[in-house]
């Protein structure tokens, strides 16, 4: 498929999203629509659309890519099991709390429980973590599109990023969450369809039926799931399970992005129904992503295809696009591009909306009754939306300028460093009912804890006898934050107990 053909496909795709946005936001584009989708979202649409938000473009290309590493294979599924447990905890513990308090921003709980400075600190942590994480996810996928499409057209990387963010802005700035509930449903359909169709096309190329493909994956060198051999390694079963649980609690249950969709349901019953359904689909779709990875490597071995190199480094996350675009027919190429685009922009559009919501509610107080009727309040929200789009653009440009593999790996851990303090804040608020904190000292605790974690992580082999800290870093971060909050605690009043 030619670069012009790919560009035309992407243009049609975004034209459809912008059309949906216009239809959805035609009746109303006020802040209640943008922030909460008028509290009228259908739980099944939220559940289905959340798949597209939770599975980013990184998952789409990197999870299948890492299957070829003999030390990893299907180890990611251990983490997915932990995630599933985490989703259930979020549904049973955190969602009821948020609905009982009728929150627009979930960090409102911290304000009432620990104080205004703690509240602003929690919201700032989210803004930093989500901006960096979402920018990096978009960067990796734009990097793929640049390599296979836009370089051939002579379009600079910065322009590619700018166009991508402008398109996202175009279909989210009016309807916000209400638009995203619909567009993410459509994008999730493309995402899931692309996974199944990719399996179909690769199996057909390998002359395998469904049963034969299952046996081929099962008997390959890529399908080991459980790792119990060495607890020192990051792949160890219980480390992955615990990491999955706490990463999910922090990055889903304590994240305005994914919780904002849940809070748009009519009531707690529908929100929990959404979470349970989403959990089942999430586990299932990740099994298929891992299977795609195994089939890609089987196909590559059979056809003598090498993992693409970038700066003399093998990039396994480019194997999927390499095969889909350069070695399969035009239909699989279209399927791959639709899936990759859907996975990427379903994550980014949701993140931009959540960042705008958090800033408008947590820092500008737009949900306060005294501010809701202020003139130009919607226009102010538009400016905030533009501001976060520009900020994300600048972060992506910085990533591209650095272009260092060690930095890439470091950014994957950003959630452990940024969301760890949120884990500690909420744990203290929920489980230490008799105490509150000296509010003004909380920002220092939330800065010191990640710094200590960084030093421990960088020197874990020396300090802990070859022990490698992996996803459980977020647990350590949360524990240090919790202990720091305990150290600056004081007796709680009746008004601060929940």
N, C-alpha and C positions, 0 to 999 in steps of 0.2 A: 504494500500500500504506500503510495507516494506521500511525502510530507504535506502537500496541498490537500490531498484526500483526507489525511488525519486532521488537519486544521479545519476542514469543512465539517467533519464529523463533530469535533469539539464545539464549533460555532452553533451547529444545530442543537446540540445537547444543552448548551447554556441558553439558547433562545427559548427552549422548552421551559427551563427553570424560571426564566424571567417572565414568561407568559403566565405560568402558574402563580408567581408572586403577585402579578398585577391583578389576577382574578381574586386571589385570597384576600389581599389587602384593599380591595376596591371599596368595601363597605366601611372599613375602619383601619386606621394606622396609628391610633393613639398609643399611649404608653402601656395601658392595660393589655392591649393586643400584643404589643412588642414583648413585654416582660413575662406575661402569664397566659397568653393565648386565650384571654377572657375566661380562664378556668373552665374550659369546655372541651378539652381534647379527649378524643376517644382512646381508651387505654390500649386497644389493639394496634392503632396507628403509632402511638408512642412506643410500644414494645418493638414493633417491626422497624421503625425508624431509628431506634437506639442502636440497632445492630450496625448500621452504617456509621454512626457516631463513634461507637466503641472500637470498630475495626478500621483503623486508619490505612492510608496508603503504605505505611511502613509494614503493617501486618500483611498487607496484600502481596508485597514483593519480598520482604525480609524473612518472614516466617517460612515460606517455601524454600527460600535460598539457603537458610542455615541448616536445613535437613541434611544437606550433603556433608556436613562436618561430622566425622565419625565419633567425635566426643559429645555431639549434641543430638543428632537424629530427631526423634519425636519428644525430646525432653521437655519441650515447651508445653506439651499437654499436661504435665504435672502442674505447671503454673496455672493452666486453665482450670484444673480441678480446684485449686486454691481460690481462683477468681470466683468460681461458682458458689463456693461456701461464703465468700465475702459478699456477693450479691444478696444472698439470703439474709445475712446479718444486717445489711443495709436496709432491706425491706422490712425486717421485723423490729429493728431498734431505732434507726435514724429517721426513716420516713414518718412513722407515727409522731415523733417529736416535732418534725417540721410542720406537719399538718395541724397538730394541736396548737402550735404557736402562730399558724396562718402566715408563714413567712414568704416574702418575695425573694429576698436574698437569704440563703441559709446561714450566713454569718451573723444575722440578727440574733441568733441564739447566744453567740459569744458576747454580744453587747449586753444582753440582759443578765447573763450568768457571771461574766468576769469584768465587764466595764468597757468604756468607749475606746480606750487606747488598745485594749486587747482585740476589740472588734475591728478597728482599722488595721491592726497588724495582721489579723487573719485574712481580711479582704486583700491586703497588699500582697501577702504570700500567694494567694490565688492568682492575682493579676500577673505577678512575675512568673510563676510556674507555668500557668496556662499560655501566656504569651510566648515564652521560650519553647515550650513543648510543641505547641501548635505550629509555630513558625518553622521549627525543625522538621516536623512531619511534612509540611508543605514543601519545604526546601528539597527534601530527598526526592519527592515525586516530580517536582518541577525540573530537578536535575536530570531525571530519566527522560522526561519530555524534551528537554533541551538537547540531550545527546542524540535522541532518535528522530526528532522532528525539527526543532527550531534552529539548530545549527545549520541544517541544510538550507534553510530559508534566509540565513544571514541575520537572524533576529538575536540581539544581545540578550544575555541571561536576565539582566535587570528589567528589560522590557517584558520578557516572558512573565516574570514575577508580578510586575505591575499590572499587566493585563489580567492575570489570574485573580488577583485581589480585587481589581475593579469589577470583574464579573461577579464575584461573590458579593461585593457591596451592592451591586445593582439589584440583586434579587432578595437581599435581606434587610436593607435599611428601612423599608416601609413597614412590612408586616412582622419582622423579627421572628419570634418563636412560633407564631401562628403559621407563618409561611414555611418555616423549617420543618414543622411537624409533617406537612404535606410533601415538601420537596425531598426530605430525608427518607420518606416512605418510598418514593420513586427511585431514589438513588440506592437504597438498600435492595430494591428489586433488581436493579442492574448489577449490583455487587454480587448478590447470591446467584443470579443467573450466570454471571461470568465464571464463577467457581465451578458450577456443575458443567457448563458448556466447555470450559477448558479441559476438565477431566475427560469429557466425551471426545473432544478432538484429539487429545494426546493418545487416548486409548485406541482410537481409530487409526492413528498414524502408526501405532505399535502393533496393530492387528490383534487387539485384546478385547474380549467382552468384559462385562462387569465382574463376573466371578474370577476370570483370569487376571484382571487388573488387581483385584483384591489380593489374590495369591501372590502376584508379582511384587506388590508392595510389602506384603507380610514376609516374604522370603528374601527381600532385598537387604542390603547393608545399611538401610536408612530408617528402619522402623522400630528401633528400640525405644520404648516409652519410659520405663521406670529404671532409675539409677539409685541403687542402694550400696554400691561398692565402696565409696569413699566420701565420708561426711565432710572432709576438708574442701572438696570441690564445690563449685557453684551449682553443679547439676544434681547434687544429692536430693533425693526425693523430699525429705521433710523440709529442707531449706526452700525448695520450690513451692511446696504447699503453703507454708507459713508466709513466704513472700507474696504469693498470689492472694492470700486472704487479706493481708494488711495493706498491700498496694491497692487492692480493690476498695477496701473501706475508705482509704485516704483519697484516692483519685476518682472515685465515683461517689461515695457517700458524703465526702467532705468537699466536693467539687461543684461549684455553681452550675457548670455546663450541663452535666448529665442530670443533676437533681432538678434543674429548672424545668426540664421536660416532664419529670415525674410530678412536679408540683402544679403542672397545668391540667392534671386530671381532675375530675369533679370531686372525688373524695379519696380517703385513704384506702378503701377497699379496692377501687379501680387502679390506684397507683401500685398497690402490692400485687394485684393480678398481672399488671404490666411487667413488674420486675421478675416475677416467677416465670412468666412466659419468655421474656427476654433471656433469662439465664439458660433455659433449655436450648433455645435456638443458638445462643452464643457458643455453648459447648459443642453442639453438633457442627456448626459451620467451621469451627477451628479444626475439627477432625478432618474435614474436607480440605482445608488449607494445607495441612500437613501431608495429606495424601497427594495433593497437587505437587508438593515439593519432591516427594519420592518419585513420582512419575516423571517429573522434569529431569531428574538426574538419571533415571533409567533411559529416557529418550536421548539425553545428551551423551551417555556412554555408548549407546547403540549407533549414534550418528557422528561421533567424534567431535562433539561441540565442547569447547573449553569455556570455563567461567571467564567472563569479560574482565579485563585488567584496566585499572585507572591509576595512573602514576605508579606503575609497576606493582600495584597491589591488587590481588584477586578480589573482585567485588561480587560476592554471591547474590546480593540483592539485585544484580543486573541480569542474572541468568533467566529469570522469568520473562522480562521484556525482550531479551536477546532472542529467545526461542519463539515467543509469540509474534514478534514483529518481523524477524529475519528468516525464520525457518518453517513457519506454518503458513497456511493459505490466508487469503484476505479476510474470511469470516472470523477465524480465531483471532486475528489481529484486531478487528473491530470489537470483538467480545472482550479482549484483554483491555483495550483502551477505555471502553465504557466502564468496566469494573474498576480499573485503576483511578479513573477520573471520579467515579462515584465514591469510592472509598476515601479519596483525598478531600474532596470538597464537602462531603457530608460531615467530616470532622471539622474542617476549617470554618464553614459557615456557622456551625453550632457554637464553636469557640468564640468567634467574633461577636455573636449575639450575647453570649454569656459574659464576655469581658465588658461589653457595653452596659449590660444590665447591672453587673456588679458595681461598676464605677458610678453609674447614674443613681443607684439606690444607696450604696454604701458610703459614697463620698459626696454626692449632690443631694441626697435625701428626696429623690423624686417620688418615692412611695408615701411620703408623709402627707397627711391631709392638707396641711397648710401650704404645701408646694404644688399640689396637683393642678391647681387652676392658674398657676403663674403664666403670663404670656410667653410665647416662644419656647415653651418647655419641650415640645416635640422637636423643634429646630435645634435646640441644645443637644438633645439625644443624637440627632443626625451628625452634629459636629464631633461628638464623642465617638461615634461609629467610624467616622472618617479618620479620627485620630488614632484609633487602634489599628485600622487598616494600614496607615502609614508606619506606625511603630512595628508592625509585623513585617512590612516590607524592608525596613532598615535592619531588623534582626536577621532576616534571610540573607541580605546582601553581606552582612558581617560573616555569617556562616560560610558563604561561598568564597569570601576573601581569604578566610583561614584555611579552608579546604584541607584539613589535617585529620587523618583517620583516628588519632588518639582523642581529638576533640569530639569527633562523631560519637565515639564510644562513651565519652564523658557525658555528653548531652542526654544519652539514653538513661543515665542515672539521675537526671535532673529532678524527676518526681520524688525520688528518695530523699533528696536534700531539701526540696521546697515543701513537699506535702508532709514530711515527718513532723515538723512543728505543729501543723494542723492536727495531726493525730494526737500529739501530746496535749494540745489545748482542749480538744473535745473529750479526751479520756479523763482529764482532770475535772472538766465541767460536769461530766456524766457520773463519775464514780466517787468523787470527793465532795459529797453534798454539804459537809459541815464547814467547808472552807471556801474562801475566794482568794484573790491575789492582790498584791500591790500593783495596781494596773499599769503605772508608768514604767515599771521595770520589765514588763512582758516582752517588749521588742528586743531588749538585750538578750533575754533567754532564747528567743527565737533566732537570733543571730549566732549566739555562742554554740548552740546545739549542732547545727549543720557544720560549723567549723571543726568541732571536736570529731564529728563523724568522718569528715574528710581526712583528717589526720590519721584516724584509726584505719580507715579503708585503704589509704595509700601505704600504710605500714603494717597491714594485717598479717602478712607472712612472717615478718620479723617479730611482731608483738604476740601473735597468737599461734606460733608454731606451724607455719604453712597453711593456716586456715584462710580460705578465700571468702571474703564477704560479698554476697551477691544481692538478691532481692530482699534479704532480711535486713539490709542497711536501713530501710525505712522504719523497721521495728526499733532498732537501736536509736535512731534519731528521735522517734516518738518517746522512748523511755527516758532519754536524757532531758528532753523538753519537759516531760512530766515531773521528773525529779527537780528540775530547776524551778518549775512553778510551785512545787511543794516547799522549796526552800524560801520562796518569797510570799508564801501564803499567810492568810490571817483568817480569823473566824468569820463565817458568812452571816449575813443578816437574812431575815425571812424573805426579803424581796429578791435576793439573789439565788434562792434555792429552787431548782426545777426537777 
